[in-house]
Amino acid sequence: MEVPAPGMIVRRSAPEGIATKATKSGRSRRVPIGNRVLPIVERLKVDKLPSDLLFTTVSGSRLHRSAVLRTMRWERTGRGRRIHDLRHTAACPWLARGVDVSTVQAWMGHASIATTNLYLHHLGTGADLASLERLNRAPGATGGPSAGRAGEQQ
C-alpha cells in the first residue's frame, strides 16, 4: 500500500505446520513502512500480487519461522530474546518519538489499549525523562548547578 503513506496491510498469519488463518485479533491492520525499510520492501514485492506473501523463500514458497531462526543463527544472535520481542523493538521507538498510543495500538493489532500500554513501562515515566534531562544539562545552564560566579576564572 502506498497511499496515503507507505505501509503493509496485515490480513493473515501462516504459522509453521498450520494452515493460513486470520490474524490473532481477526482484523486486518495497516502497518507503516519507514523510509529506511521501504527500499527492501520494494525489492521484495517485485513480481508479486498484492495477495501474495511478501516474505518468501527464493523460490517463492512460504518462509517458515524455523528457517528464519536457523538462517539468522538466532540462538546466538538473539541473545535469549524471542522473535516476538522484535514487536517491542518496533513499538518502543514509536512511542518514544511521540506516536500516539492509540495509533501504535492499531499498528500492533492490539484489541485493547491496555496491551499497548504494557510497552510504555520500557520508556520510563514523564518524571524520569524530565529528571534525566535536568541531569544532562551543562553546568550553569538554566536549572543546573552553577559553574561558578559570573566573571570568575575556573
Number of C-alpha atoms within 10 A of each C-alpha: 13 9 6 6 10 15 17 17 14 16 15 16 14 16 13 12 7 8 9 11 12 14 15 13 10 12 13 16 19 16 18 16 16 11 9 8 10 14 11 10 16 10 10 14 14 9 8 11 9 11 8 12 17 19 14 13 12 8 7 12 10 16 18 15 13 11 11 13 16 10 9 12 11 16 12 10 10 13 8 9 12 12 13 8 10 10 12 17 11 12 19 19 12 15 19 13 8 9 13 11 17 14 15 20 18 17 18 19 21 17 14 11 14 10 13 22 15 10 16 16 9 12 13 10 11 9 9 11 12 10 11 11 10 15 13 9 13 13 13 13 11 10 11 13 13 12 12 11 9 8 6 7 6 6
